[in-house]
Amino acid sequence: MLTALLILTSFQEPETAPASAPESRRFAFEAELMGRGEFRDHGDLSTADSGSSDRLRLRAAVGLRAHLNAYMSAFAEVGATYGNTEDHATGDLMHLYVDLERAFGTWDMRAGRSEMDLGDGRLVASSRYWQFEPNAFDGLWISEGKEHERVQWQAWLTTAGTGQANVYDDTFAGFYADWTIDKTQALDAYVLLRNQDELNVLEFTVALRYHGLTRNGLDWSVFGAAQDGDQVDDRELWAQAFVLTLEKELEFDNHVGMEFGFATGNDEKPNDFKRFTPVYIDQHRFNGRADIFGFANLVDLALTYWRPLTRSWSWHLDLHNFWRANNSDDAYTAYGLAPYGISSGSSALGTEFDLYAEGRINESLSVDCGAAYFMSGSAMPTDDDQVWFFLGATYGF
């Protein structure tokens, strides 16, 4: 495939050639070291008296970026992960792709293995700085290359390479557009097709995110998604999700906000499937920092507060209240969407308090640390609460 792309670009001359990289910058090595430690007590909310759990994860990655000529660049990266809950360290190819700038007029092309991050990460994200095996895909991407255009878009046809995306041998194709309407508002559009071969699931997702800033300084975002297709046992899929986010800056750099999220769940009808599946969500950014619930059959009402400590540091206080959207369905874990095994008729899942700080110590080192306290609601299998502490850091150069 790469040979064919090289031949193709030899016949395609852009109207304006981008500047070539200086000889001394044609090749550049990159490295990244990421680590995170966690402690939970009560460790497993699906089981009573499960005790505490701790987890330590480390990942090292080394990459080589090459600017081959004025129109072509390439990137390769390998990574190795170690965890105290695994039997041994694991390694994988994280990136291996070639970029062709303006391969077709103003369009760019990427071929190989690459991560994907679209919009705010609520549907498609690599989760690189929280998950130790980020989502990466093997395939072909075509995108609009003009940076000054109001509409940026990309289309792709891929298969899963690494991370959660590779658990069920996913095939993933789609189209994404980011339209800047004016200086105060923008629109994201998604058309996603995912085939999970090992589960016999075909999932078609259409979503819009309309967001902006008012004259009074109110940041707002409205997100809506609908899913159609076929689920396990040929059940017809029809599910929806909705999220409203508001944030306002007050005096003395204080920021307050609220978020309401709703993702449908299954009902008692046996021939259809109504539970929303959050595709490749950046789960750690949404629905609570403690990663207790996935965005499926979930109602999440959150109140947030944050304030900058310095130019590079901020601290945050979030309050989440969780309910089941449909009491006929279970609640599901943040990663893997495993059911909790709820037998109660109650919808109350619980309340979570998050206190955390994030920032950069210098240009190379970033730190994320904090704690969470979860109080189990009447629907949970156990009435035990959970306390969670975490410290994460990433060093890259």
Secondary structure, DSSP 8 states (H G I E B T S, - for coil): -HHHHHHHHHT---SS------GGGSEEEEEEEEEEEEEEES--TTSTT--EEEEEEEEEEEEEEEE-SSSEEEEEEEEEEEETTSSS-EEEEEEEEEEEEEEETTEEEEEEEEE---TTSSSB---TTT-SS--EEEEEEEEE--TTSSEEEEEEEEEEEESGGGTTTEEEEEEEEEEEEETTEEEEEEEEEEEEGGGTEEEEEEEEEEEEE-TT-EEEEEEEEEEEEE-GGG-EEEEEEEEEEEEEE-GGG-EEEEEEEEE----S-TTEE-----TB--GGGSS-TT----SSSEEEEEEEEEEESSSSEEEEEEEEEEE-S-TTS--B-TTT--B-----S--EEEEEEEEEEEEESSSSEEEEEEEEEEEE-TTSS----EEEEEEEEEEE-
